[in-house]
Amino acid sequence: MAIVNTTPDSFSDGGKFYRPDGSVLGVFERCAQLVEEGADILDIGGESTRPGAAPLLLEDELARVLPVVRHAVRLGVPVSVDTYKPEVMQAVLDLGADIINDIWALRQTGAAAVIAAHPSCGVCLMHMHREPQTMQSAPMEDEVLPQVLSFLEKTAKELRALGVDARRIVLDPGIGFGKTVAQNFSLLARQQELLAAGYPLLAGWSRKSSLAAVSSTSLASVAKLDITDRMVPSVTAAVLAVDRGARIVRVHDVRETVQALKIWTAALPQPS
C-alpha cells in the first residue's frame, strides 16, 4: 500500500508533492510513479495525523482529496482513502474508491453507517490511543498488545453486527499512534498474536520515529527529521512485519520495499 499525501504538512513528505497554488498535478505524477514502482494499492490522504496535528476543515480535505481520487481510480489498482470523516468517505466511495482507511476505526458519528451501506468496499480499522493532538503526550500504559487486540476485536465485531462481511475488514495495530517506542516494537515482536482476531493485518511502520530511535547513532540524529536515513529501517520493519503475518504494508518507499520483499519471497521454503 503506497502512501499518497496530498498535504502540505505531513510529518515525512509534507509539501513535496503538494503545490502552493493548489495544483494537484504533482500528486497525479506521484500516483503513476508509485504504480510503476510496484504499488498494489494507493492510499490517498488529505489530512496529516502526525502527533500534535490540528484537525482539517471538511471542505479543505475534500478539495485536496477528490481530484486525486478521480485520477487514481483510472490507474488500474485499488484506491484507498485515509480519512475519518463520513462525508469524505461517502464522497470518495461515490467516485469509485475501493477502501476506507480510518485511524479512528469508524468511531466518528456516521462513519460506520457509510461503510455498512456500501455493498463491497474494504475498510481498515486502526487502533489509536487518545487523538492525534494528545496521543504522544500521554501514551498507553501497561502491556499494549492485549489492549490493542481487545479494541480491534470489539470494533470489528460491532461492524459485523451492521452486516459488513468479514472479508471486507483489515486490522491495523496503529504503530506510533499513542504508543511508546518499546510498545511499538513489542507489537512487532508479538504481531502474530494479533492474527487471533481472524482478520488480515496492515502494518504501517514507514518512516516512524520509533525506527529512528533504535537505529540512529546519536540522540542528535534521532531528533533530526532526516527521512532518507529512515528508508532502510522502514524497509526492514516492513519485511519483518510481512514475515510475522502482515498481509499489507503501508509504505512511502515502494520500489525499495518491493525489492526487499522479492528477496524475502525467494528465500521461503519451496514445496517439495
Helices and strands as residue ranges (DSSP letters): E 2-5, H 25-37, E 42-45, H 58-72, E 79-82, H 86-94, E 99-102, H 111-117, E 122-126, H 144-161, G 166-168, E 169-172, H 181-189, G 191-197, E 202-203, H 209-215, H 219-223, G 227-230, H 231-243, E 248-249, H 254-266
